[in-house]
Amino acid sequence: MRKYAPLVRTITFLLCMCLFTGCAAPAEQAHLIASHTVSTIATVTALPTVTPAPHSTSMPTPKIPVADTDDYEFLPGPFLPLQETENVFFLWPAEAITSTLTGTAVSYTVLETFAEEAAAEQLFAADLAGALQTIGMDADFPPYGYIYGDYKIVDWAWIDELEGSYGRLHLLLEHNKGIDLFFRRHRDDYMPLYIKDHESLLGIFQFAGQDWALYTDHATGSGYMSSAVYWYNLSTCRMELALAYDLLDSWAKTNEEGYDAYETKRIRVLEVNPVENGMDSYLEVAVHLQLEAEYWDQKEGREVVELAPGPDTFAAETKLRLYYDQQAQAFYTRVMPEACPLADGMSDSLWRFYFDAQLQDLRTNGNTYQKRWAQTFYAEKR
């Protein structure tokens, strides 16, 4: 028995080691499971067609949209430099944000509880304003023409923006629509700012000492199209810049002799570069202008008595700076308004500024069609 003692001790030691490691593994596994935190978003049941709401990370710096130059109607034009003056021209009066959100500051816990209940009850978007009153807030929502009022809230997320200076409560609706409630952080609480559709939000960033939320909007009509970026100043809670980056206006233009030509004016923003320069920070904007006239055959009844010539098309490009005045809290330019395509792009004076030589040539040397159309840019306004 003595000679087997070392073997017995070895077997006993190996058996203890197996038992020890066998007990330790489940204990470690149980610890990992217990320490796993479940997102509040994951606890809410969403409809199958809905993708998860964004988690609490800030949006990236927005890419400012510009016009698509792959359009088959795009005609490159010569570059025309603009001369800045000593004068200042404020082009856009600031407007208050339409969908305001007012009330006293509340804690994150209050907002979290509100969002969880709204998602659990699948509150209709149209009923959101009434529900917000239960936490002491008044919302101008839904705005006129809002079409998602019968969509249900199915999920939510809280996003800290600009390193926690702002909070954005994102309410996810059915069919991947959404609503954003913006708050400014005040110590440990959040002061309500405004409420807006999420789909048009491009992003949030800082420029010229201000905090901006950028939104996009598209509008179309008979002979009209506009794609624009709206600059919401989170510091003032106002919309301080509406920059149309693709603007088209077409109509049948008639002069005093009753002659018609189908005229198309189009302004495209090709590039927008924010330049930080202290009190003289500005947006450098590259702009393309295009003017076209399509002439109509002259007819008597259905019979063509005179064939119209081919269309006339002119194009030009330029650059200008949109400065930001931090005291006035408004954008301005030092370019004369009649030379600024972002001020009143449809005025005849603007198009005379860029294409006066071409229009004067048509008035002098053009055919009857061209002379009559060109003259409309110089007709006196009654």
N, C-alpha and C positions, 0 to 999 in steps of 0.2 A: 504494500500500500504506500510505503514511503517513496518508492521509486516513481510512483504515478503522481505524487504531490505537485511537482512543477507543472505537469500537464493539466491537472485539475485547476490550479490557480490561473493558468493561461486561459482556459475555456471560460472560467468564471469572469475574468477581466473582459474578454471579448463580449460575453453576454451582457454585462453591465453597460459597455459602450454602446451596444445596439439598442438597449432599452433607453439609454440616455438620449441618443440622437433621435430615436423614434418619438419620444415625448416632446423634444424641443421643436421639431418641425411643425406639428399642429399648433403649438402655442404661438410660434412666429406668424403662421398663416392667419390665425385668429386676430392677432394684433393688427395686421395689415388691413383686414376687412373692417375692423372696428374704427380705424383711423381714416378711412376713405370718406371724403365729404361729397355729398350729392348736391349738384347745382339746383337752385330753386327753379330754374327753367325746366329741368328734367322732371320735376315732380308734377308738372301740369300736363295733362293729356291734350295733345293737339290733334287736329284732323289729319287724315292721311295725306292730303294734298298740300300741307303746309310744311315748309322747311324751317329748321330751328331759327329762333331769333338770335341776333348777334350777342356774343358774350361781352363782358365788361372790359372792353379795350377801346381806346380812342380810335376814331376814324383817321385814316392817313391824310396827309396834306392833299387837298383836292387838286385835281388836274383841271385847269380852267378850260372849258370847251371852246373850240373855234370852228369855223365853217369848213365844210368838206369841199376841197378844191378838185375832187375827182368828178364833180358834176360835169356832164358833157357840154353844158352851156357856159362853163367857165372860160373866160378869155383873158390871158395874161396881159398886163398893161405896163406902160413905163412908170418909173418911180418919180413922184413929184414931191420934193421936200417942202415942208411948211416952216414959215418963219414965226417964231414966238415973239410976242410983244411984252411990254411991261405991265399990261393990263391983266386983270384976273376975271375970268368968266365962269361963274358957277352955273353948271348946266342942269343939275337935278335937285329939286327941292326934296328934302328928306320926308319920308312918309312913315307914319306909325305902322307897326306891324298889325295887320288886320285881325288875326286870331290871337288876341291877348289872353293871358292867363294871370289872374291877379289873386291876391290873398296873402295870408301871413306865412312866414317861413315855417317849414315842418321838418321833422327828422327823416332820415333815410328809412327808419323802421316803419314810420307811418306810410311812406310811399311804397315800400315793399309789401306791406299788408294790403294796401289798396290794390296794387297790381295783381297780387295773388288772387284776391277775391274777384276782381274783374275778369280774369282769365278762367277761374274755376266756374263762375256763373255764366261765362260766355256772353258778356254784356254786349249789346249792340253799340256800334260806333255812334249812332245818333243819340244814344242815352248817356254818353260819356260826360257831358257837361253837368247833367243832373247828379250823376254819381260823385263828381268832384266836389260838389257842394257839401257832401258829408264830411270832407276833410278841410273845409273852410276855404275852398277855391271857387272862383267864378271864371268860366271859360267861354269865350266867344267862338263856339264850335257847335255844330259843323258850319263852315262858311257857306255862302250862297253858291249853289251849283254843285255842292259836294255829292258824289254819286255812290259813296260806299257806306251810307248810313245804315243799311240793313246787313252789313257784314259784322260778324261776331269777333270779339277779342278772344283769341285762343292761346296766347302766350305773351311773355314779356321779357325784357332785359333791362338792366341798368348799366349805363355807359358813362364812365368818367371822361370828360373832355378837357383838353388843354391842361393836363397835369392836375386834374381835380378841381380846377377853378369853376367848372360847370358840371352839371349832371344832366343826362338825357335819359328819360324814361321812355323806352321804346315799347309800344303796345303792338303786337303782331296780330293782324286781322286774317281772316280767311283769304285764300287765294293769294297769299304772299303780299298783301297790302299792309300798310302800317301807319301809325300815328306816333309823332314824337312830342313829348312834353319837356320843355327846356327849363332848367333851374340854374340860378347862380348860387354858388356855395357861400354861405355866411357862417363862419366858424364851423359848428357841427350840424347846422341846419341848411335847408335849401329854400331859396326865395323863388317863387314862380315867375317866369318870364313870358313865355308864349307857347302856343300849341300849333302844330302844323303837320301836313301830310309828309310822310317819310320819303315817298317815291322820288320827290324832286330834290332831295338833299344831296349835294355833291360832296360836302365835307366842311370841316371847321379848321381855321388856321389864323395866325396873327400876321397883321400887316400894318405898318405905319402907326404902331403903338395901340392898335385897336384889335378886338377879337371879332372875327367874322364867321358867319355861317353862310355858305353859298348855296343857292337854289337855282334850278333851271326850270324853264317853262316854255311851252310851244303853243302857238296859236295859228290857226289857219282860217281863211275865209275866201270869199269870191275875189280872186285876183290878189290875195294877200297872204303872206306867210311871215312869221316871226319866231325866232328861237333866241332866247335871252337868258342871261345870268343875273340873278338878283342878289345883291350884297346886303345881308342883314348884319347890322352892327350890334353885337351882343352887349356891348358896353352901354349903348343908348337905347337899345330895343327899337331901332328904327331901320327901315330900308333906305340906304343912302346912295345906292347906285343900281341902275337898271341898264345893263350893257347888252344890247341886241347884237349877237354875233353872226346872225344871218337874217337879213331883212329884205323882203321882196314886195314890191307893189306894182301891179299891172292894171291898166285900164285903157278904155278907148278915149283918147284925148281929142277934144274938139276945139278948133279956133273960131274966131269971129265969123269966118266964112262958111262954117259948118262942115269943114273937112275933117274926117276921122283918121287917126293912125293909132294902132295898138302899141302903147308905150310901156316898157318895163324898166323899172329902176331896181337895182339890187346892190346891197352893201354887205360885204362879208368881212368879218374880223379873221385875219389869218394867224395872229399870234398875240398873246397877252403875257407880258413879263413883269411881275412885281419887282420893283427896285427899291430897296431900303436905303434911304438917304436922310435919316433924322427927320427934321421938320419939313424937308422937301422930298419926302418919299413919293413915288409915283408909279403908275402903271404905264408901261410902254406898249402901245397898241399899234399893230400893223393892220391896215385897212385896205380893202380892194373895192373899187366902185365900178359898176358896169351899167351902161345906158344903152337901150335898144329901142328902135322903132320898126315895127312891121307894118307895111303899107297894104291897103286893101284896094282891089280892083274897083274901078268905077263901073257901075252897072245901070242899065235902064231896064227895069223889070229883072228878068233873068239873063238878059244879054249883056256881055262884057263889052263896054265901049272903049275902055282904056286899061291896059294891063299895068299893074303896079310894079315898080322896080323891086329889087331885092332889099332885104332889111339893112339898116345901118346899125352898127354896134361899135361902141366906144368903151374903152377900159383904162383905168389908171390905178396906181397904188401909192400909198403914203404912210407915214408914221406920225403919231402924236403922243404926247404925254398927258396923262390924267393925274394931276397932283392931288394930294389929300391934305386938307387944312385941319389940323387937330383941334384948333380952337373953335372954328366954325362947324367942325365935324361934317364936312361935305367935300366932295370931289370938285375940282375945277380944272380949267385949261387956260393956257396963255395964247391959244390960237383963236383968231377971230371967228365968231360963231358961223359966219357964212362959209368958212373953210373947214369947219369941224363936222365930219359926216356922222358923228355920234350925238350931235345936238338935235338937228332937225333934218334927217336924211331925205325927206321927200320934198323939200322946198326947191323951187326952180333956181333960187340964188346959189345954192350949193352946187348944182349941176352946171350952172354957168361958170362957176369958179374953176371947176376941173376941166370942162370941155368947151370953153368959150371959143377957142380957135376952130374946133371942128364944127360947132354949131354956126359960127359966123361964116365959115366956108360954105356950108349948105345953104345959108340964106342968100349968099352972093352967087355961087356957082352951081347950086343943085338944081334938080328938075323941079317941076311943080309940086310934087309930093314932098320932097325934101324941104323945099322952101317953106311950105305951109306948116310942116311939123316943127322945124327949127324956130320959126317965128313965135310959136306958143311960149317959148322960154323968155321972150322979151316983151310979151304983151303987157300993157299996163293993167294993173289990178283995179277993178272998179269997186 
